[in-house]
């Protein structure tokens, strides 16, 4: 017996933050939606100075887990608390699930060997300026099935207000079907087809991709996980990178995709407070776009 747990960000928020609301969001490709604790759950002014960052880990033989935090998170106590609370909740839930399944396995006297459950998260700061931090969460899990699962999540953190910024908040109009979302979708589809063509080589058939790219819509929910990308101009951002897990835009064998979108694509639609954040060209190598 195996059970798919899938613990990327959004699916454990109810457990780790009982006072949830519609403001702020954590993006998760696994759930293809944005959900988040209310900004009031966390302090709304920068907390005291650096904090100590510590890895979460355990290995019992029934299960193992590990969450690794970027050392740079020590400079953002509110953000570190945010991601650590979520990580602790996810690791605890996986441990409970593994213990229950292991007990059932023992009780049933199964004639197959128990394969320990395993889950791992990493949190990496991929871009930051004085007031905003973009963090990529990479996760994997194994619960006794044919193969492990893996994917991404992300957080865009506003330091002064201590809350998570959603994709629609970047624009004057970020509603589903808005010009900003249509521009992003068009750029993502173009980039996705180009990456698939390079990755699949002679086996690439553009007609076959319709079932995957056609499923994407001009909405934050559909576009899912995003991070800010470095720029050729100082500490500004050159655009966005959208992260798609296996199965999201292709079969499992194709793996994950990271699709960059230059800031020039969506610059006309940016909200006033974000206009100065984006400038220049994308400063991302092909190697950095590999999953």
Protein Blocks (a to p, Z undefined) as FASTA:
>chain_A
ZZdfklafklmmmmmombgcfeocdddfklopacdddfklpccbdcddddddddddddeh
laccdddddfklmmmmmlmmmmmmmmmmmmmmmmmmmmmmmmmmmmnopabdcddddddd
ddddfbdcfkbccddddddddehiabdcdddddddddfklopacdfklmpmblcehiakl
mmmmmmmmmmmmmmmmmmnmmmpcfklmmmmmmmpccdfklnmpadddddfehjbdfbdc
ddddehklocfklopadddddfklmmmmpcfklmmmpgcjddddfklmpZZ
